[in-house]
């Protein structure tokens, strides 16, 4: 699993349609602004990357602890 952020102009129709297509691919999850991680949570996620967890749900469960 890899996470990345894209900053784009939502009025750019080509980029918007391309992202819509990518979001509907298997294994892709869109994280909405309400779900953004704090800097502390990002550090926790980075530390847990070597822990063997492979899904966002597993990582979120670790963050809730």
TORPA-4810 file (N, C-alpha, C, O; in nm, 3 decimals):
<nodes>
NODE_1_0.085_-0.116_0.000_0.000_0.000_0.000_0.089_0.123_0.000_0.191_0.128_0.069_X
NODE_2_0.050_0.221_-0.079_0.121_0.348_-0.082_0.017_0.459_-0.081_-0.089_0.447_-0.143_X
NODE_3_0.047_0.565_-0.011_-0.044_0.678_-0.003_0.025_0.799_-0.064_0.144_0.821_-0.044_X
NODE_4_-0.052_0.876_-0.139_0.003_1.000_-0.195_-0.107_1.103_-0.204_-0.226_1.070_-0.202_X
NODE_5_-0.068_1.227_-0.214_-0.163_1.338_-0.223_-0.146_1.407_-0.358_-0.035_1.418_-0.411_X
NODE_6_-0.257_1.453_-0.411_-0.255_1.527_-0.537_-0.326_1.659_-0.513_-0.439_1.662_-0.465_X
NODE_7_-0.258_1.766_-0.547_-0.320_1.898_-0.538_-0.347_1.941_-0.682_-0.254_1.947_-0.764_X
NODE_8_-0.471_1.971_-0.714_-0.507_2.006_-0.851_-0.622_2.105_-0.850_-0.691_2.122_-0.749_X
NODE_9_-0.642_2.168_-0.963_-0.752_2.261_-0.980_-0.876_2.179_-1.021_-0.876_2.121_-1.129_X
NODE_10_-0.980_2.174_-0.938_-1.098_2.093_-0.970_-1.171_2.139_-1.096_-1.257_2.068_-1.148_X
NODE_11_-1.139_2.259_-1.145_-1.201_2.305_-1.269_-1.134_2.244_-1.392_-1.185_2.257_-1.504_X
NODE_12_-1.019_2.178_-1.374_-0.952_2.111_-1.484_-1.024_1.979_-1.510_-1.005_1.882_-1.437_X
NODE_13_-1.105_1.977_-1.613_-1.192_1.862_-1.640_-1.112_1.736_-1.671_-1.151_1.627_-1.628_X
NODE_14_-1.002_1.748_-1.743_-0.923_1.630_-1.778_-0.869_1.563_-1.653_-0.880_1.442_-1.638_X
NODE_15_-0.810_1.641_-1.564_-0.755_1.584_-1.441_-0.866_1.526_-1.354_-0.850_1.417_-1.298_X
NODE_16_-0.977_1.597_-1.342_-1.088_1.551_-1.261_-1.142_1.416_-1.310_-1.166_1.326_-1.230_X
NODE_17_-1.159_1.402_-1.442_-1.209_1.276_-1.498_-1.107_1.164_-1.483_-1.143_1.049_-1.458_X
NODE_18_-0.980_1.198_-1.498_-0.875_1.097_-1.481_-0.874_1.046_-1.337_-0.864_0.926_-1.314_X
NODE_19_-0.885_1.137_-1.239_-0.886_1.096_-1.099_-1.011_1.015_-1.067_-1.005_0.920_-0.989_X
NODE_20_-1.125_1.052_-1.125_-1.247_0.974_-1.105_-1.228_0.831_-1.155_-1.273_0.736_-1.091_X
NODE_21_-1.161_0.815_-1.269_-1.135_0.682_-1.322_-1.042_0.603_-1.231_-1.065_0.485_-1.206_X
NODE_22_-0.938_0.667_-1.180_-0.843_0.599_-1.092_-0.910_0.558_-0.962_-0.885_0.449_-0.911_X
NODE_23_-0.996_0.644_-0.908_-1.063_0.615_-0.781_-1.150_0.490_-0.791_-1.168_0.420_-0.691_X
NODE_24_-1.202_0.461_-0.909_-1.289_0.345_-0.926_-1.212_0.216_-0.954_-1.274_0.112_-0.974_X
NODE_25_-1.081_0.222_-0.955_-1.000_0.102_-0.975_-0.997_0.021_-0.845_-1.009_0.076_-0.736_X
NODE_26_-0.981_-0.107_-0.860_-0.974_-0.196_-0.744_-0.851_-0.162_-0.660_-0.741_-0.148_-0.712_X
NODE_27_-0.872_-0.151_-0.530_-0.762_-0.127_-0.438_-0.728_0.019_-0.416_-0.632_0.050_-0.346_X
NODE_28_-0.806_0.109_-0.475_-0.780_0.252_-0.459_-0.886_0.310_-0.367_-1.005_0.284_-0.384_X
NODE_29_-0.843_0.388_-0.271_-0.935_0.449_-0.176_-0.908_0.599_-0.171_-0.793_0.642_-0.158_X
NODE_30_-1.013_0.678_-0.180_-0.999_0.822_-0.170_-1.021_0.862_-0.025_-1.119_0.821_0.037_X
NODE_31_-0.930_0.941_0.029_-0.944_0.991_0.165_-0.988_1.136_0.154_-0.917_1.220_0.098_X
NODE_32_-1.103_1.164_0.206_-1.161_1.298_0.197_-1.096_1.390_0.300_-1.040_1.342_0.399_X
NODE_33_-1.103_1.522_0.279_-1.038_1.616_0.372_-1.076_1.595_0.519_-0.994_1.620_0.607_X
NODE_34_-1.198_1.550_0.546_-1.238_1.525_0.684_-1.158_1.410_0.745_-1.147_1.399_0.867_X
NODE_35_-1.103_1.324_0.659_-1.029_1.207_0.704_-0.878_1.228_0.700_-0.803_1.133_0.720_X
NODE_36_-0.833_1.350_0.675_-0.690_1.374_0.667_-0.624_1.346_0.801_-0.682_1.368_0.907_X
NODE_37_-0.503_1.299_0.794_-0.430_1.264_0.915_-0.353_1.386_0.966_-0.305_1.469_0.889_X
NODE_38_-0.342_1.394_1.097_-0.262_1.499_1.159_-0.114_1.462_1.142_-0.083_1.347_1.112_X
NODE_39_-0.024_1.558_1.161_0.119_1.525_1.152_0.162_1.413_1.247_0.246_1.331_1.214_X
NODE_40_0.103_1.411_1.366_0.135_1.305_1.462_0.087_1.169_1.410_0.158_1.069_1.422_X
NODE_41_-0.032_1.166_1.351_-0.084_1.040_1.297_0.000_0.994_1.178_0.022_0.874_1.161_X
NODE_42_0.046_1.088_1.096_0.131_1.053_0.983_0.260_0.989_1.033_0.307_0.892_0.974_X
NODE_43_0.316_1.042_1.140_0.437_0.982_1.197_0.410_0.841_1.247_0.493_0.752_1.230_X
NODE_44_0.293_0.819_1.310_0.257_0.686_1.357_0.241_0.590_1.240_0.285_0.475_1.248_X
NODE_45_0.180_0.635_1.132_0.162_0.550_1.015_0.298_0.515_0.955_0.321_0.399_0.919_X
NODE_46_0.387_0.612_0.944_0.519_0.585_0.890_0.594_0.483_0.976_0.664_0.396_0.923_X
NODE_47_0.580_0.492_1.107_0.645_0.396_1.196_0.584_0.257_1.182_0.652_0.156_1.201_X
NODE_48_0.455_0.251_1.147_0.387_0.121_1.140_0.400_0.055_1.004_0.355_-0.058_0.986_X
NODE_49_0.462_0.122_0.906_0.472_0.064_0.773_0.545_-0.069_0.773_0.515_-0.157_0.692_X
NODE_50_0.640_-0.086_0.862_0.716_-0.210_0.869_0.651_-0.313_0.959_0.709_-0.418_0.986_X
NODE_51_0.530_-0.284_1.008_0.466_-0.374_1.103_0.391_-0.489_1.037_0.347_-0.581_1.106_X
NODE_52_0.376_-0.486_0.906_0.306_-0.594_0.837_0.161_-0.565_0.807_0.095_-0.646_0.742_X
NODE_53_0.108_-0.452_0.852_-0.030_-0.417_0.821_-0.039_-0.375_0.676_0.052_-0.309_0.624_X
NODE_54_-0.148_-0.412_0.609_-0.156_-0.384_0.466_-0.281_-0.309_0.423_-0.296_-0.278_0.305_X
NODE_55_-0.372_-0.278_0.516_-0.493_-0.206_0.477_-0.508_-0.082_0.562_-0.455_-0.073_0.672_X
NODE_56_-0.583_0.015_0.509_-0.609_0.137_0.584_-0.686_0.106_0.712_-0.663_0.171_0.814_X
NODE_57_-0.776_0.009_0.708_-0.853_-0.026_0.828_-0.761_-0.074_0.940_-0.779_-0.037_1.056_X
NODE_58_-0.662_-0.156_0.905_-0.567_-0.203_1.006_-0.487_-0.087_1.062_-0.463_-0.080_1.182_X
NODE_59_-0.444_0.005_0.975_-0.368_0.121_1.022_-0.454_0.213_1.108_-0.407_0.265_1.209_X
NODE_60_-0.580_0.233_1.070_-0.669_0.317_1.150_-0.691_0.257_1.288_-0.701_0.328_1.388_X
NODE_61_-0.699_0.124_1.293_-0.718_0.058_1.423_-0.597_0.084_1.512_-0.613_0.108_1.632_X
NODE_62_-0.478_0.081_1.457_-0.357_0.112_1.534_-0.363_0.256_1.583_-0.328_0.284_1.698_X
NODE_63_-0.406_0.348_1.497_-0.412_0.489_1.536_-0.514_0.515_1.646_-0.497_0.608_1.724_X
NODE_64_-0.618_0.435_1.653_-0.722_0.453_1.755_-0.673_0.411_1.893_-0.731_0.454_1.993_X
NODE_65_-0.570_0.330_1.901_-0.520_0.280_2.030_-0.454_0.387_2.109_-0.406_0.361_2.220_X
</nodes>
